[in-house]
Amino acid sequence: MLVGLDAAGKTTILYKLKLGEIVTTIPTIGFNVETVEYKNISFTVWDVGGQDKIRPLWRHYFQNTQGLIFVVDSNDRERISEASEELTKMWYIQATCACQGDGLYEGLDWLSNELSKK
């Protein structure tokens, strides 16, 4: 599951992982769902909208979730504290760049390893 504030880059990350390229996105109202194949594992990734009015609905998506990726736009310094408030427990932080793809696969490496331990 991908969550984070609006305009953090969740949909950009989803389609970079799915298609290997940057696509033009619009604000997500609701969610996008895609299957991402990585190292012989199929991840069903839910990209859930991050507008402040939608955030209370995130909890409805958590059932049966095995991993959560919380996306933060590190350039949006004015909203870092807002993102921190939304994230109550940090599991793992992987610095990434959606446009270049830097760090995306390292994050999936960690998530794959954690899921294989279960």
N, C-alpha and C positions, 0 to 999 in steps of 0.2 A: 504494500500500500504506500502510495506517495501522498504526503500531505505537507502543508506549509502555507504561509501567507499567500494572498493573491499576488500574481506577477513575480513569484519567486523563481520560476523556471521549471516547475514540475512537468508540464506538458512537453516542453523542449527536451527535458531529460528522457521522458518516456519514448518519444519518437527518435531521439538520437540512439537509444538502445535498440529500438525495434527496427528502424530503417537504416541506421548508420549515417544519418544526415540531419541537418537542421531544417526544420519546416516552419513556415509561418503559422503562428498560432493566434487564437482569439481567447479571451477569458473563458475558462471552463465553468459553465453553469451546470452543476450536477457532477458528472464524472466521465472519464474515458477509461476503457478497459482494453488491454492488449496482452498478448502472450509474447514474452521475450525468452528466446533460447540462449542459454549461456552455459558453456562447459557441461553439456549433456543434461542440463536441468531446465525445465520449462517453468518460468515464473509467470503467473497471472498477475499482472500489475494493474492496480486500480489507482488512477490519477484523479483525486477528489478535489473539487474546486475549493479555493482558499479565501473567498470573500468573507468578510466578518459576519455576515448574516447566514452564511452556509456552515461556518465552523462548528456551531452546536450540533450539526448533523453528523459530524465525523464519527461520533461514538457508535452510530448505527452501522458503520462499515467495519468495525473492529472484530466482530464475531468471526471466528475461524481464520483470522489474520495470523500468519506465521512470521511476518517481518514488516517493519515499518521504516520507511525512509522519510525523514523530515527535512525538507528542502528549505534552505535559507539563502537569500540573495545577499552575499557579503558586501556588495556595493551599496545596498540600501541601508545605510548606517542609522537612519532615523527610525527604522522599524526593527532593529535588532532586539531591543528590549521587548517589543510586542511579540516577536517570534519566540523569545525565551519564555514569555508567559504562557504561550500556547503549548510549549513542550515541557511537560512536567517531569519526565524521566529520560535522561540521555542514555542510550544504549551503546552507540558507536558513532563517531563523527568522522566522516571522510570528506576532505576538501575536494571539490570537483569543479570543472568548468564544462558546462553543457555544450557550449559552442565548439570547443576543441576536443571534448571527450576526455580530458585529463581527469583521472581519479574515479571515473564512473566504474570501470571494470575492477579496480581495487576494492571499491565498495561492494560490488557483487561477489568478489572473491571472499570477503569477510562474511557476507550474508550466506553464501553457499556453504562455507565451512561451519557456520553456526547451525544451519538447518540440517546438515549431515550428522551432527552430533545428537540429534533427537531420535 
